[in-house]
Amino acid sequence: MKRNQLGLGLVLVAALVALVVWGRDRMHFDFQLFRAQLALADWRKIGIAFACIYLCYVFRSVRWALMLRPNKKVAPFSLLGTQVMGFTAVALIGRVADPVRPYLVAKKTGLPLSLQIAVYIVERMFDLGSMALIFSTVLLTTHEALPHPELLLRVAKGGLIATVALAAFTVVVRMAGGVVAAFIEKSMGIFSARLGHSAGHKIRMFRAGLDTMENFADFAVAATLSLAMWGLITLAYLEITRAFTNSPELASMTLPRCLVLMASSMVASGFQLPIIGWFTQIGLVAAAMSTLFGVAAEAATACAATLLLVTFLSIAPVGLIWAQFEHVSLRKVTAESGQAGEALAEEETEGSIGLDG
């Protein structure tokens, strides 16, 4: 995994350098205007965005504690540190640090890592479903005000269909997860036995995560927390873009356009690498602003950099301080969590293969 990450990092560096060389004589970028855009921004709006993002970490702590309740009662805010440190690790080290949160929760609560990974999978599903629902609902009602409305309408319909399909799949897995896992294993096993067992393992983990919600009330609370959290994230994006009052296109940013920018940012952050990924994400989001909405390069870059700082990197100082108080080395727990997750997956796969044999 580390070797793959290094290779991808080198490819991105080479691409970034090539882009800079190509655009140096073709694009005019006024750094003085870039600094002016930042200086003239409405920092009260950016402060509101900070508050929204920080409140989301509280919601994450409450949601995780809720899903642990059938196994162990955990105070709603007691897991806040694990969320803050986990997202700090991802911000500074990259997506390879994603297992840090389940690992830290397992160590803090004394519950199995397999349970925390199951909760993590369900959490990701809630996040995906909430974002898709918000995105599709808004675009279905206001797509006419956007560039390429017909294409966006199809995307919105596809997102809504995917959300319904995900909900249906969740119900099926909740009711008959073992049967679904066995079917997927056999189907994918035709091409690769290990791939089939891996897919079956993930479905069983998802089923175990769903077991953490004992009734519909628990599901409704988790869904409400997820929608509220993604509503706050959307508000943060909207406040940041509108904070750049010296750019007419950004100052008048609408909710549908903001969601398109959010989608581009989510795609860019999907393969987050340390440091390199920050600049690629800024570049991609700024390019989306300029291409889709005609925002000047300097304003687009200033806004994209602020979006990254507030929505992704702003937790890092708090996380580093928290880690010092908890005597946690983020680099060490990243390595440990990765090894523990791989060992758990291998153990489950070997056990599944042994049972089949």
VEXDREN-2710 file (C-alpha; in Angstrom, 1 decimal):
% VEXDREN-2710
k/r/px/py/pz
1/MET/0.0/0.0/0.0
2/LYS/2.8/2.4/0.9
3/ARG/4.6/1.6/-2.4
4/ASN/1.4/2.3/-4.3
5/GLN/0.9/5.5/-2.5
6/LEU/4.4/6.6/-3.3
7/GLY/4.0/5.7/-6.9
8/LEU/0.8/7.7/-7.2
9/GLY/2.4/10.6/-5.4
10/LEU/5.3/10.7/-7.9
11/VAL/2.8/10.6/-10.8
12/LEU/0.8/13.5/-9.3
13/VAL/4.0/15.5/-8.7
14/ALA/5.1/14.9/-12.3
15/ALA/1.7/15.9/-13.6
16/LEU/1.6/19.0/-11.4
17/VAL/5.1/20.1/-12.6
18/ALA/4.1/19.5/-16.2
19/LEU/0.9/21.6/-15.7
20/VAL/2.9/24.4/-14.2
21/VAL/5.5/24.4/-17.0
22/TRP/2.7/24.2/-19.6
23/GLY/0.6/27.0/-18.1
24/ARG/3.5/29.3/-17.2
25/ASP/3.5/31.2/-20.5
26/ARG/-0.2/30.6/-21.3
27/MET/-1.9/31.7/-18.2
28/HIS/-1.5/35.0/-16.4
29/PHE/-1.8/34.8/-12.6
30/ASP/-1.6/38.0/-10.6
31/PHE/-0.3/37.1/-7.1
32/GLN/-1.0/40.6/-5.8
33/LEU/-4.6/40.2/-6.9
34/PHE/-4.7/36.8/-5.2
35/ARG/-3.5/38.3/-1.9
36/ALA/-6.0/41.1/-2.3
37/GLN/-8.9/38.6/-2.7
38/LEU/-7.9/37.1/0.6
39/ALA/-7.5/40.4/2.3
40/LEU/-10.9/41.7/1.2
41/ALA/-12.7/38.5/2.2
42/ASP/-15.5/38.7/4.8
43/TRP/-13.8/36.8/7.6
44/ARG/-17.0/36.7/9.6
45/LYS/-18.5/34.3/7.1
46/ILE/-15.4/32.2/7.2
47/GLY/-15.7/32.2/11.0
48/ILE/-19.2/30.8/10.7
49/ALA/-17.8/28.1/8.4
50/PHE/-15.2/27.2/11.0
51/ALA/-17.9/26.8/13.6
52/CYS/-20.0/24.6/11.3
53/ILE/-17.1/22.3/10.5
54/TYR/-16.0/22.0/14.2
55/LEU/-19.6/21.2/15.2
56/CYS/-19.6/18.3/12.7
57/TYR/-16.9/16.6/14.7
58/VAL/-19.2/16.7/17.7
59/PHE/-22.0/15.2/15.6
60/ARG/-19.6/12.4/14.5
61/SER/-18.7/11.6/18.1
62/VAL/-22.4/11.4/19.1
63/ARG/-23.2/9.2/16.1
64/TRP/-20.4/6.8/16.8
65/ALA/-21.4/6.5/20.4
66/LEU/-25.0/5.9/19.4
67/MET/-23.9/2.9/17.2
68/LEU/-21.8/1.4/20.0
69/ARG/-24.7/1.5/22.5
70/PRO/-25.9/-2.1/22.0
71/ASN/-22.4/-3.3/22.9
72/LYS/-21.4/-0.7/25.5
73/LYS/-22.8/2.6/26.7
74/VAL/-20.4/5.3/25.8
75/ALA/-20.8/9.0/26.7
76/PRO/-21.8/10.9/23.5
77/PHE/-18.8/13.3/23.7
78/SER/-16.2/10.9/25.0
79/LEU/-15.2/9.9/21.5
80/LEU/-14.6/13.5/20.3
81/GLY/-10.9/13.1/20.7
82/THR/-10.7/10.0/18.5
83/GLN/-12.6/11.8/15.7
84/VAL/-10.4/14.9/15.9
85/MET/-7.2/12.9/16.0
86/GLY/-8.4/10.6/13.3
87/PHE/-9.2/13.3/10.8
88/THR/-6.0/15.1/11.7
89/ALA/-4.1/12.0/10.7
90/VAL/-5.9/11.9/7.4
91/ALA/-5.3/15.6/6.8
92/LEU/-1.5/15.3/7.4
93/ILE/-0.7/11.8/6.4
94/GLY/-3.3/11.0/3.7
95/ARG/-6.1/8.5/3.1
96/VAL/-3.9/5.7/4.3
97/ALA/-4.7/7.0/7.8
98/ASP/-8.5/6.3/7.4
99/PRO/-8.3/3.3/9.8
100/VAL/-7.0/5.5/12.6
101/ARG/-10.4/6.5/13.9
102/PRO/-11.7/2.9/14.3
103/TYR/-8.4/1.9/15.9
104/LEU/-8.4/4.7/18.4
105/VAL/-12.0/4.0/19.3
106/ALA/-11.2/0.3/19.9
107/LYS/-8.4/1.2/22.2
108/LYS/-10.4/3.8/24.1
109/THR/-13.5/1.6/24.6
110/GLY/-11.9/-1.8/24.8
111/LEU/-14.3/-3.1/22.2
112/PRO/-13.0/-5.2/19.2
113/LEU/-11.5/-3.5/16.2
114/SER/-13.8/-5.6/14.0
115/LEU/-16.8/-3.8/15.6
116/GLN/-15.3/-0.4/15.0
117/ILE/-14.5/-1.1/11.4
118/ALA/-18.2/-2.3/11.0
119/VAL/-19.3/1.0/12.5
120/TYR/-16.9/2.9/10.2
121/ILE/-18.5/1.2/7.2
122/VAL/-22.0/2.1/8.3
123/GLU/-20.9/5.6/9.0
124/ARG/-19.5/6.0/5.5
125/MET/-22.8/4.7/4.1
126/PHE/-24.7/7.3/6.1
127/ASP/-22.4/10.0/4.8
128/LEU/-22.7/8.9/1.2
129/GLY/-26.5/8.6/1.4
130/SER/-26.9/12.0/3.1
131/MET/-24.7/13.9/0.7
132/ALA/-26.4/12.2/-2.3
133/LEU/-29.9/13.0/-1.0
134/ILE/-29.1/16.7/-0.4
135/PHE/-27.3/17.0/-3.8
136/SER/-30.0/15.2/-5.7
137/THR/-32.9/17.0/-4.0
138/VAL/-31.5/20.5/-4.6
139/LEU/-30.4/19.9/-8.2
140/LEU/-33.8/18.3/-9.2
141/THR/-35.6/21.5/-8.2
142/THR/-33.1/24.1/-9.3
143/HIS/-30.9/22.6/-12.1
144/GLU/-32.2/25.2/-14.7
145/ALA/-30.0/27.8/-13.1
146/LEU/-26.8/25.8/-13.7
147/PRO/-24.6/25.2/-16.7
148/HIS/-25.5/22.1/-18.7
149/PRO/-28.9/21.7/-16.9
150/GLU/-29.8/18.6/-18.8
151/LEU/-26.7/16.8/-17.8
152/LEU/-27.0/17.9/-14.2
153/LEU/-30.6/16.7/-14.2
154/ARG/-29.5/13.3/-15.3
155/VAL/-26.8/13.3/-12.6
156/ALA/-29.4/14.4/-10.0
157/LYS/-31.8/11.6/-11.0
158/GLY/-29.0/9.1/-11.0
159/GLY/-27.9/10.3/-7.5
160/LEU/-31.5/9.9/-6.2
161/ILE/-31.8/6.4/-7.7
162/ALA/-28.5/5.5/-6.2
163/THR/-29.6/6.7/-2.8
164/VAL/-32.8/4.6/-3.0
165/ALA/-30.8/1.6/-4.2
166/LEU/-28.4/2.1/-1.3
167/ALA/-31.3/2.2/1.2
168/ALA/-32.8/-0.9/-0.4
169/PHE/-29.5/-2.7/-0.3
170/THR/-29.1/-1.7/3.4
171/VAL/-32.5/-3.2/4.2
172/VAL/-31.7/-6.4/2.4
173/VAL/-28.3/-6.8/4.1
174/ARG/-29.9/-6.1/7.5
175/MET/-32.4/-8.8/6.9
176/ALA/-30.3/-11.4/5.1
177/GLY/-26.6/-10.3/5.2
178/GLY/-25.2/-13.8/5.3
179/VAL/-27.2/-14.9/2.2
180/VAL/-26.1/-11.7/0.3
181/ALA/-22.4/-12.2/1.3
182/ALA/-22.5/-15.8/0.2
183/PHE/-24.1/-14.9/-3.1
184/ILE/-21.5/-12.2/-3.8
185/GLU/-18.7/-14.5/-2.8
186/LYS/-19.8/-17.2/-5.3
187/SER/-20.5/-14.7/-8.1
188/MET/-17.2/-12.8/-7.8
189/GLY/-15.3/-16.1/-6.9
190/ILE/-15.8/-17.1/-10.5
191/PHE/-13.1/-14.5/-11.4
192/SER/-11.1/-14.5/-8.2
193/ALA/-11.6/-16.5/-5.0
194/ARG/-9.8/-14.0/-2.9
195/LEU/-11.7/-11.1/-4.3
196/GLY/-14.9/-12.9/-3.7
197/HIS/-14.0/-13.6/-0.1
198/SER/-12.9/-10.0/0.4
199/ALA/-16.2/-8.7/-0.9
200/GLY/-18.2/-11.1/1.2
201/HIS/-16.1/-10.1/4.3
202/LYS/-17.0/-6.4/3.7
203/ILE/-20.7/-7.2/3.4
204/ARG/-20.6/-9.2/6.7
205/MET/-18.8/-6.2/8.3
206/PHE/-21.5/-3.9/7.0
207/ARG/-24.1/-6.3/8.4
208/ALA/-22.4/-6.3/11.8
209/GLY/-22.4/-2.5/11.7
210/LEU/-26.1/-2.4/11.0
211/ASP/-26.6/-4.6/14.1
212/THR/-25.4/-1.7/16.2
213/MET/-28.8/-0.1/15.5
214/GLU/-31.3/-2.1/17.4
215/ASN/-34.5/-0.4/16.1
216/PHE/-35.9/2.2/13.7
217/ALA/-35.5/4.9/16.3
218/ASP/-31.7/4.4/16.4
219/PHE/-31.6/4.4/12.6
220/ALA/-33.7/7.6/12.5
221/VAL/-31.4/9.4/15.0
222/ALA/-28.3/8.4/13.1
223/ALA/-29.8/9.5/9.8
224/THR/-30.9/12.8/11.3
225/LEU/-27.4/13.4/12.7
226/SER/-25.9/12.6/9.3
227/LEU/-28.2/14.9/7.4
228/ALA/-27.7/17.7/9.9
229/MET/-23.9/17.3/9.7
230/TRP/-23.9/17.4/5.9
231/GLY/-26.2/20.4/6.0
232/LEU/-23.6/22.1/8.2
233/ILE/-20.8/21.2/5.7
234/THR/-22.9/22.6/2.8
235/LEU/-23.5/25.8/4.8
236/ALA/-19.7/26.1/5.4
237/TYR/-19.0/25.8/1.7
238/LEU/-21.7/28.4/0.9
239/GLU/-20.4/30.9/3.6
240/ILE/-16.8/30.5/2.4
241/THR/-17.6/31.1/-1.3
242/ARG/-19.8/34.1/-0.5
243/ALA/-17.1/35.5/1.8
244/PHE/-15.1/36.6/-1.3
245/THR/-17.1/39.7/-1.8
246/ASN/-14.6/41.2/-4.4
247/SER/-15.6/38.5/-6.9
248/PRO/-19.2/38.9/-8.1
249/GLU/-19.5/35.3/-9.2
250/LEU/-18.5/34.0/-5.7
251/ALA/-20.3/36.7/-3.7
252/SER/-23.6/35.7/-5.4
253/MET/-23.0/32.0/-5.1
254/THR/-26.2/30.0/-5.1
255/LEU/-26.9/26.7/-3.2
256/PRO/-27.0/24.5/-6.4
257/ARG/-23.7/25.9/-7.7
258/CYS/-22.2/25.4/-4.3
259/LEU/-23.2/21.8/-4.3
260/VAL/-21.5/21.3/-7.7
261/LEU/-18.3/22.7/-6.1
262/MET/-18.7/20.4/-3.1
263/ALA/-19.0/17.5/-5.5
264/SER/-15.8/18.4/-7.3
265/SER/-14.0/18.9/-3.9
266/MET/-15.2/15.5/-2.7
267/VAL/-13.9/13.8/-5.9
268/ALA/-10.5/15.6/-5.5
269/SER/-10.2/14.6/-1.9
270/GLY/-11.0/10.9/-2.6
271/PHE/-7.3/10.1/-3.1
272/GLN/-5.9/12.5/-0.6
273/LEU/-2.1/12.3/-0.3
274/PRO/0.0/14.3/2.2
275/ILE/0.8/17.9/1.1
276/ILE/0.7/17.0/-2.6
277/GLY/-3.0/16.3/-2.4
278/TRP/-3.6/19.7/-0.9
279/PHE/-2.4/21.5/-4.0
280/THR/-4.1/19.1/-6.4
281/GLN/-7.4/19.6/-4.6
282/ILE/-7.0/23.4/-4.7
283/GLY/-6.1/23.2/-8.4
284/LEU/-9.1/21.0/-9.3
285/VAL/-11.7/23.0/-7.3
286/ALA/-10.3/26.3/-8.6
287/ALA/-10.5/24.9/-12.2
288/ALA/-14.1/23.9/-11.6
289/MET/-15.0/27.4/-10.4
290/SER/-13.3/29.1/-13.4
291/THR/-14.6/26.6/-16.0
292/LEU/-18.2/26.3/-14.8
293/PHE/-18.9/29.7/-13.3
294/GLY/-16.4/32.0/-14.9
295/VAL/-14.6/33.0/-11.7
296/ALA/-11.3/34.7/-12.2
297/ALA/-8.2/32.5/-11.6
298/GLU/-7.0/34.5/-8.6
299/ALA/-10.4/34.6/-6.8
300/ALA/-11.0/30.9/-7.6
301/THR/-7.6/29.9/-6.2
302/ALA/-8.0/32.0/-3.1
303/CYS/-11.5/30.5/-2.5
304/ALA/-10.3/26.9/-3.1
305/ALA/-7.4/27.3/-0.8
306/THR/-9.7/28.7/1.9
307/LEU/-12.2/25.9/1.4
308/LEU/-9.4/23.3/1.9
309/LEU/-8.0/25.2/5.0
310/VAL/-11.4/25.5/6.7
311/THR/-13.1/22.2/5.8
312/PHE/-10.2/19.9/5.8
313/LEU/-7.0/21.3/7.5
314/SER/-8.5/23.4/10.2
315/ILE/-8.8/20.5/12.6
316/ALA/-5.1/19.7/12.4
317/PRO/-3.8/22.1/15.1
318/VAL/-6.5/20.9/17.6
319/GLY/-5.8/17.3/16.7
320/LEU/-2.0/17.7/17.2
321/ILE/-2.5/19.3/20.6
322/TRP/-5.1/16.6/21.6
323/ALA/-2.6/13.9/20.5
324/GLN/0.1/15.4/22.7
325/PHE/-2.2/15.3/25.7
326/GLU/-3.3/11.7/25.0
327/HIS/0.4/10.7/24.3
328/VAL/-0.6/9.5/20.8
329/SER/1.8/9.5/17.9
330/LEU/-0.3/9.9/14.8
331/ARG/2.3/8.4/12.5
332/LYS/2.7/5.4/14.8
333/VAL/-1.1/4.8/15.2
334/THR/-1.5/5.1/11.4
335/ALA/1.0/2.3/10.9
336/GLU/-0.5/0.2/13.7
337/SER/-4.1/0.7/12.5
338/GLY/-3.1/-0.3/9.0
339/GLN/-1.4/-3.4/10.1
340/ALA/-4.2/-4.4/12.5
341/GLY/-6.8/-3.9/9.8
342/GLU/-4.9/-6.0/7.3
343/ALA/-4.3/-8.7/9.8
344/LEU/-8.0/-8.7/10.7
345/ALA/-9.0/-8.9/7.0
346/GLU/-6.5/-11.8/6.3
347/GLU/-7.8/-13.7/9.4
348/GLU/-11.4/-13.3/8.3
349/THR/-10.6/-14.3/4.7
350/GLU/-8.6/-17.4/5.8
351/GLY/-11.4/-18.4/8.1
352/SER/-13.9/-18.0/5.4
353/ILE/-11.8/-20.0/2.9
354/GLY/-11.2/-22.7/5.6
355/LEU/-15.0/-23.0/6.2
356/ASP/-15.6/-23.4/2.4
357/GLY/-12.9/-26.0/2.2
END
